[in-house]
Amino acid sequence: MSGKPRAVVENLPQYKPGKSAAQAAADHQLAEAIKLASNESSYGPLPSVLKAVADGAELLNRYPDHRGEALRVAISEKQGIAPDQVTIGCGSVGLLQQAFTAYVGSGDEVVYPWRSFEVHPVFSAIAEANPIMVPLREQAFDLDAVAAAVTARTKLVILSTPNNPTGTVCATRDLNNLLDSVSDDVVVIIDEAYLEFVTDDSVKDPVAEILPHHDNAIVFRTFSKAYGLANLRVGYALGHSEVIGSIDKVALPFLVNGVAQAAVLASLEPDAEKELGDRVAEVIGERDRVTAKLLELGWPVTPSQANFLWLPVEGQAGPLFQRLESKGIVTRPFENEGLRVTIGKPEENDRFIEAIGPK
Ligand SMILES: Cc1ncc(COP(=O)(O)O)c(C=O)c1O
């Protein structure tokens, strides 16, 4: 072996992305397969966004604007906050990594409900932090237990709402109660990667309802899901300028490329927002249709507020995943816990329903 990685790195598993549709088709000798495994959008880019990408590509020889000034201003105007309360990153997962770098040192505690987004334990391990994983209650977050888990050593609390993979949300009132109970020294991340798919009216806009009351709260969002730009890796954070400033300090230079910045700016134009909003509405309708169909077929399904469904099938997760893959449908299993399936276009969802069949 060359070099000597830190012990925590040696012990880390290699990140394994889900199998591509092409690979699944080849593995099972199928003409084609579909991928419902990564909570992406099944819709291709809008023509206006493709044009912005092509135009942006003319400047490939130049570094992009490091701070993404035009993009920050556009986001701040949309959110009704100051530009210094906004930053952008390499996906919201990149911003999460920056938050760890900025706030978490060796031996510090990071509190998050579990099961949740799989990067939380990985980032905790890299930071040599002590992860405090608070068990879910009926597939949802137990925020009283989260509050009780916070100690003087806690640096970050991470709450993904909707949660990946269970699709459950936290009511805004409960988030405010949690924030009231923790010290201002703890940064509370409200990760809203799937916000655009939420219809539950206990969820209010945190920019109006949380950030003005809690300087230690920070909201992460992404252009990967509802905006369909997963390949370009752009996320954004909203919060107090001091927290935003700390997260910014640890960013790589020129982190978000110029083509991605141009694509996001084009996606924020009113016509594009309207078209993207129609797609989101279709996904929400499909989510409810597929949920009803699965329940009718006898499958357990957790009511979802995201663009995916969680089937808590426990020990059946692995075999069910294999059975679906052999029929050309790639989903995401969580061994002995459940199966997560992304909501695609209506024809993809029909194919999934037909393949899964009755329980
Ligand atoms: C809960 C949650 N947060 C954040 C992300 C990261 O999204 P991105 O880095 O593409 O913005 C994901 C992606 O699957 C997610 O499920």
The ligand as an SDF file (V2000), in Angstrom:
LIG
                    3D

 16 16  0  0  0  0  0  0  0  0999 V2000
  -31.8720   14.5240    2.5950 C   0  0  0  0  0  0  0  0  0  0  0  0
  -30.9130   14.8760    1.5230 C   0  0  0  0  0  0  0  0  0  0  0  0
  -30.1750   15.9670    1.6660 N   0  0  0  0  0  0  0  0  0  0  0  0
  -29.3000   16.3330    0.7350 C   0  0  0  0  0  0  0  0  0  0  0  0
  -29.1340   15.5980   -0.4160 C   0  0  0  0  0  0  0  0  0  0  0  0
  -28.0590   16.0220   -1.3530 C   0  0  0  0  0  0  0  0  0  0  0  0
  -28.4590   16.5710   -2.4970 O   0  0  0  0  0  0  0  0  0  0  0  0
  -27.4330   17.3600   -3.3970 P   0  0  0  0  0  0  0  0  0  0  0  0
  -26.0620   17.2190   -2.8290 O   0  0  0  0  0  0  0  0  0  0  0  0
  -27.5660   16.7650   -4.7430 O   0  0  0  0  0  0  0  0  0  0  0  0
  -27.8820   18.7890   -3.3290 O   0  0  0  0  0  0  0  0  0  0  0  0
  -29.8780   14.4600   -0.6270 C   0  0  0  0  0  0  0  0  0  0  0  0
  -29.6830   13.6570   -1.8490 C   0  0  0  0  0  0  0  0  0  0  0  0
  -30.1170   12.5790   -2.0550 O   0  0  0  0  0  0  0  0  0  0  0  0
  -30.7850   14.0820    0.3800 C   0  0  0  0  0  0  0  0  0  0  0  0
  -31.5210   12.9760    0.2570 O   0  0  0  0  0  0  0  0  0  0  0  0
  1  2  1  0
  2  3  1  0
  2 15  2  0
  3  4  2  0
  4  5  1  0
  5  6  1  0
  5 12  2  0
  6  7  1  0
  7  8  1  0
  8  9  2  0
  8 10  1  0
  8 11  1  0
 12 13  1  0
 12 15  1  0
 13 14  2  0
 15 16  1  0
M  END
$$$$
